[in-house]
């Protein structure tokens, strides 16, 4: 089997289930136990691992991969999936999801419902597919990276606020930030081609949905060996308002102040540090200065027979010789 060949089901029925108890909309214990019971009845061996802090899901996932466990199920939001993906990148262990959290963008893109029993069935009998990841510095992302006002909004939303009000927390932060954010002059290199731009926000998408509301990169494909870049230009609040309206109406890709391009590598230089978010979670350190695609870096499980434009047909997938898999995790 090549790195991009999908396969259905698992010969070895063993999984690690990573649960983030702090996630918004966590399924009730009764519902989770229904999923456990079904897995046991169908011959699966598994263990629960509960996270207690940032980065722990990455360490648990890496350990499971080193043990040769074929499936890691993440019960949490997109931030939990991001941590698990960082532990599994470059290994043969596949990532599945039992959705919780605020937006559940990956679950919605892949057609995985919120009911734990239904999701467990889809994952246990699902199809393994190999997808690209984005990489910013030494950290991977599954969905998207945001630089600028989008990342500042994410930084201003606390975990406690997300738990209490869910997605509405972002709306409050977005309104507050839009009143004061101004563009930053930036030198941007897209696959080596340099441009000087006044950037309000740079968005790099591996998938399509954004915040569960709209699509900033509506043509993104997760297994084509490319990332979709969308750079919003302008000065301040008026341009932000126009960009927001066009994005909600899905006409932003044709706007003169929006640069859209598919690339393997994005580099940028700015006179001052900029905030960055990966898969909806802020990056704690200064923003990395380059983002690149890691083709075929992660196995995921999706419902068997899933048909969606998010996945390329065989004719659009990168050939095995084009793949540059990251070094496998060893523990």
N, C-alpha and C positions, 0 to 999 in steps of 0.2 A: 504494500500500500504506500503510495506516494504521500508527501506532506499535505497535498491538497485534495486527496480522495476521500469523500464522505463515506461513513459506514453506519449501519443501523444496529442498535442494541449493544450489549456488553456480554462478552464471554465470561468475564470474571465479575460477579455481582458483589462488589465491595465499594463502599463510599464513606467519605468523611463529610459530615454536615456541620458547617460553620454558621453559628447563629450570632447575630449582633443584637443583644437585648435592648440597646438604646435606640434602635431604628424606629422611626415613625410608622404607624399602622402595622405593628407586629401582629401576626396571626395569633389568635387565642391558643392557649396551651392545648385545649381539647382538639382543635383542628390539627395542630402539629402532631399530636399523638395518633390521630387517624392516619396521617401520612406514614408515621413510623410503623403502625400495625400492618398497613398494606405492604410496605417494603419487606417486612419480616415474612409475611405470608407468601410473598413471591420469591423468597430465597435470598434476599439481600442481607449482607452483613454490613453494619455501619456503626459509627459512633458519633455522638454529638460533641462539638467543641465550641464553647461559648467564649466570645471575646470580652475583654475588660478594658481595652484601650486601643489607641491608634497604632496601626502597624501589626497588631497581633494576628489578624486574619492572614496577612502575607506570610508570616512565619509558620502558621499552622498549615497553610496550603503548600508551602515549599517542603515542609516535612512530609506531608502526605504524598507529594510527587516523588520524593526521594525513596519512600517506602514502596513505590510502584502502585499506589491506589489508583484505579482507573477513573474515578469520578469524585469531584469535590462539589458539593451543593452549598451554595451561599444563600442563607436566609437573612436578608437585609436589603438595603437600598442600593443604588448605583455606586455609592462610595464604598460599600462592603464588597461589591463585585470588583471594583477597581483594585482594592487591596488583594483580593484572592487572585485576580489576573496577574498581578505583579509577582505573586508567589509561584504561579504555574507557567509563566512565559518560557517558551523554549523546551517544555517537557511534553511527554505523551499523555499526561493526565488532563482530562477534560473538565471544563467549568460548566456547571448547571446552576439553575436558580430556583429558589422558592421565594417568590416576591414579597417584599415588605418595603418600608421606606417611603419617601415622599413622592417621587415622580415615576420610578420604575421604568425608565426609558428603555433599557435593554429588553426587559420582559415584554413591553408593549411592541417593540420592533419585531421580536421573535414570536409573538402570538402566545405568550405564556400567561395564563390567568392567575389571579391572586389566591384562589383556594389551594391550600397546601396539598390536599389529596390529589386534586386534578393535576397540579404542577408536578408532584412526585411521579405520577403515572407517565406524564409526558416526558420527563427526564429519563426515567428508567427504561422506557421503550423508545427513546428518541434517537435522533440522527446526529452523529459526530461530524462537525464541519470545522475546517481550519480557517481562521480569520486573521487579518492583519491587526496589529496594534500600532498606535502612535507612541512615540518616545520623546519626552522632554527632559533633557539632562539624563539622569539615570533612572527615571521613573516612567512607566508605561501608562497609557490610557486606552480604554476600550471605545469610548464614545466620542469625546471631543476635548479640546483644550481651548480656553478663552483667555485672552490677554487684554487688559484695559478695564473699561467700565464694567463689563460683565463680571470679571474676576473681583473687582472691588465690591460689587453688590454681594457676591457669594461670601467674601471675607466678612461682611458686616452682618451676616445672618448666623446667629449662634445655634449650637445644637439644641439648646433648651427651647429656643423659639421655634425651630423646625418641629420638635416633638409636640409642642403645644398647638401650633396653628397650621403646620404643614406647608404647602406651597404658597399660601398667602403671605408667609414671612418674606418671600422674595419680592412680592409686589410692593410691600412697604419699603423695603430697602432700595428697590429700584427707583421708586418715586423720589426718595430722599437724595440718592446719588445723582440722578439725572439733573437736578437743579444746580449742582456744583461742579460736575465733571467737565473738564476741558481736554481737547485733543493733545497728543504728544507728537512732535516731529520725530520721525523714525526712518532709518535706512533699512529697507526690506530686501532680502535676496530670495527669489523664488527659483529653486533649482539653478542657482548661480546668477540669475538675471537681476540686477540691482535697480531699485527704485527708491526715491525719497518721497515720503507720504506724511500727511498729518492724520494720525490714526486715533480714532475714538475707541475702536475695538477691533482686534484681530481674532478670528474664530477659525479653528482647524477641526474639521469634522471627519470622523471615521464612520459615523452613522448619520441618521437624518433628523430625528426628533430633537427638539430643544425645549426643555422645561415642561414637556407634556402639552405645549400649546401650539407650536408652529415648527417649521423646518427652516433652519438657516442654511443648511447644506442639503437641499432636497434630492440631489442626484448622487449622493455618496454611496459607495459600494464597499462592503467590509472585506472583500477578498480579491481586490483588483490590483494590490500593490501600490496604491496611491492614497493620498489624503486630499480632501477638498478644503481649500482655503477661501475664506470670505473676509475681506478687510473693509470695514466701514470707515470712511474718511469724513472730515469736516472740522468744525470748530467747537461747538458746544451744544447747548440744550435744544436749539431749533433743529440742528442737524440730527440730534439724537431722536427727537420726536418724529421727524420725517422717516428716519431709518426704521423706527419701531413700527410705524403705521405701514410702511411698505412691506416689512417682514411679515407682519400679521396677514397682509393681503397676498403674500407670496409673489410680490413684484420687485423685490429688492435686487434680484440678480441682474436686472436690466438698468438699474440706476447708475448715473454717471459717477457718483461718489462711492460706489461699491466695486471693489476689485474681486473677481472670482476666478480661481484657477485651481487645477489639479496638479499636485506636485509630489515629489518624493522627499523633498527637504525644504524647510523654511528657516531662514536665518534673519535676525534683526538686531540692529544697534540703536540704542536710545540713550540720551544724555542722563536720564534718571531711571532708577529702578521702577519696574511696572509690576502690578499684581498679576498673578496667573492662577487659574483654576483648572483642575483636571477631573473630568467626570463629575463636576459639581462640587468638588471639595477644593478649598484654597491650598495653594502651595505655600508652605511656611517660610521658605527662604526666598531670596531674590529670584526673580523670574529667569529661568534658563534662557540662553540666547539662541537656541536652535531647537527645532522640532523636526523629526524625521519619521518615516514609516518603517516599521519592522514587519516585512511581509511574512504571512503565514506563521506568526509567532505564537498563536494560541488556539488550542482545540476548545470548542464549545459544543454544548448539546442543545439542539432545537427540536421542536416537534417533528416527527418523521413526516417526510413529504412536504415540508414547508416550502411554499412558493411565494417569493417576494423579490422585488427589485433590489432589495438591500444586498442580496447575494448575486455575484456574477455567474453567468453561464460558463461552462468549461472553456469556451473560446476566448473569454476575457480574463481568465485567471492567469496569474504569472506562472511561467513554467518553472519546474523544479530548479533548473540552473540559475533562475533569477532570484530565488529565495535566499535571504541572508538571515537565517534563524539566529536569535541570540543564544549565547552560551547557556546550556541547560543548568537549572538550579540543582544543587546537590544537597541542600539541607537548610 
